[in-house]
Amino acid sequence: MLLRVVLSSLLIAAYTTALANTMLRTSVGKLSPSTTCFLLCDVQDRFRSIIHHGDSIVSTSNFLLNVAKTLEIPAIGTEQYPKAFGRTCEDVLNIKASDGTSSTRLTLPIYEKKLFSMMTPEVSSHIQTLSPSPTSFVLFGIEAHVCVQQTCLDLLEQGHDVHVVVDGVSSQSPLDRDVALTRMANSGALLTTAQSVAFMLMGSAEHGSFKTVSKMIVEHGKVQNGFHEAARL
């Protein structure tokens, strides 16, 4: 019970700080499809069973990549030393057809790395090829207190907006996750949710992909999500 109170206090502090930081920024962190890039951090086979709410990270990552594909937003993935930790989970990359009988595989550049941060020379070079150049990054994956956090801090140092998807990042330890969210928010990251990202990128119910993305949101909402359930407690 005491641990739950401590964790809740940390999250409240993170959200409060994030709000204060946002009020002080000249940029309020709005997302535009033309200047946004999605970053999938190390959602690999070996980690899935040991990460806090690992299945929720997989399903949310899949949802976000599908949104990026639908809205034609570039996405980049990384794998931490795949020789030891395996490849990106297939459930992250497979998209089921609307009839549920078949699936297609998302294609996106995925870079191997040993650096904890995603911002390796290869990833940085790939980002430089994107046009127009991204100014905002939507970040999700694992582990929150290691690779995600170091990626976030590197991007913030470069002057970018970083949107950390709270229901799309985790660690083996819930405490590590919550402290990392506080750390990133204190440094200027914008904490958000997968649904919020999707709606902000569309901006209006008149968007050409609104019905398609709305259906994705409904289907994703049917999937059990440990973070959403924990928030109801």
Residue pairs with C-beta under 8 A, 6 or more apart in sequence:
3 175
4 233
6 175
7 174
7 175
7 178
10 178
10 179
10 181
10 182
11 178
11 181
11 182
13 182
14 178
14 181
14 182
14 185
14 186
14 191
15 185
15 191
17 182
17 185
17 186
18 185
18 189
18 190
18 191
21 185
21 186
21 188
22 28
22 29
22 190
25 188
27 161
29 136
29 161
29 163
29 190
30 200
31 136
31 138
31 163
31 197
31 200
31 201
32 136
32 201
33 71
33 72
33 73
33 201
34 132
35 132
35 133
35 134
35 135
35 136
36 73
36 134
36 136
36 137
36 138
36 201
37 73
37 74
37 75
37 76
37 127
37 130
37 134
37 136
37 137
37 138
38 64
38 65
38 68
38 73
38 74
38 75
38 76
38 137
38 138
38 140
39 75
39 76
39 77
39 78
39 118
39 137
39 138
39 139
39 140
39 141
39 151
40 61
40 64
40 65
40 75
40 76
40 77
40 78
40 88
40 92
40 108
40 110
40 140
40 141
41 77
41 78
41 118
41 139
41 140
41 141
41 142
41 147
41 148
41 151
41 169
42 78
42 79
42 80
42 85
42 141
42 142
42 143
42 147
43 57
43 58
43 61
43 77
43 88
43 89
43 92
43 141
43 142
44 79
44 80
44 82
44 85
44 86
44 87
44 88
44 89
45 85
45 86
45 87
45 88
45 89
46 84
46 85
46 86
47 54
47 85
47 142
47 143
48 54
48 55
48 57
48 58
48 89
50 172
51 57
51 142
51 143
51 170
51 171
51 172
52 170
52 171
52 172
52 173
52 174
52 177
52 226
53 170
53 225
53 226
53 227
54 142
54 170
55 224
55 226
56 167
56 170
56 223
56 224
56 225
56 226
56 227
57 140
57 141
57 142
57 168
57 169
57 170
58 89
58 91
58 92
59 91
59 220
59 223
59 225
60 140
60 165
60 167
60 168
60 194
60 220
60 225
61 92
61 140
61 141
61 168
62 91
62 92
62 93
62 94
62 95
63 194
63 216
63 220
64 138
64 140
64 165
64 168
64 194
64 197
64 198
65 75
65 92
65 93
65 106
65 108
66 95
66 106
66 216
67 73
67 194
67 197
67 198
67 201
67 213
67 216
68 74
68 75
69 75
69 95
69 106
70 209
70 212
70 213
70 216
71 201
71 202
71 209
71 213
73 201
74 130
74 134
75 108
76 108
76 109
76 110
76 111
76 118
76 123
76 126
76 127
77 88
77 108
77 109
77 110
77 111
78 110
78 111
78 112
78 113
78 118
78 120
78 123
78 147
79 85
79 87
79 88
79 110
79 111
79 112
79 113
80 113
80 114
80 116
80 147
81 112
81 113
81 114
82 112
88 110
93 105
93 106
93 108
94 103
94 104
94 105
94 106
95 103
95 104
95 105
95 106
96 102
96 103
97 103
97 104
98 215
109 126
111 120
111 122
111 123
111 126
113 120
113 122
113 123
116 146
116 147
116 150
117 147
117 150
117 151
117 153
117 154
118 147
118 151
118 154
119 151
119 154
119 155
127 133
127 134
134 160
135 160
135 161
136 160
136 161
136 162
136 163
137 155
137 160
137 161
137 162
137 163
138 163
138 165
138 192
138 197
139 148
139 151
139 152
139 155
139 162
139 163
139 164
139 165
139 169
140 148
140 164
140 165
140 168
140 169
140 194
141 147
141 148
141 168
141 169
142 148
142 169
142 170
142 171
143 170
143 171
143 172
143 176
143 177
144 169
144 170
144 171
144 176
144 177
144 180
144 181
145 171
145 173
145 176
145 177
145 179
145 180
145 183
146 171
148 164
148 169
148 180
148 184
149 180
149 183
149 184
152 162
152 164
152 184
152 187
152 189
153 184
153 187
155 162
156 162
156 187
156 188
156 189
161 190
162 184
162 188
162 189
162 190
163 189
163 190
163 191
163 192
163 197
164 181
164 184
164 185
164 189
164 190
164 191
164 192
165 192
165 193
165 194
165 197
166 181
166 191
166 192
166 193
166 227
167 193
167 194
167 225
167 227
167 228
168 194
169 177
169 180
169 181
170 177
171 177
171 180
181 191
184 191
185 191
192 200
194 220
195 217
195 220
198 213
198 216
198 217
202 209
202 210
202 213
204 210
207 213
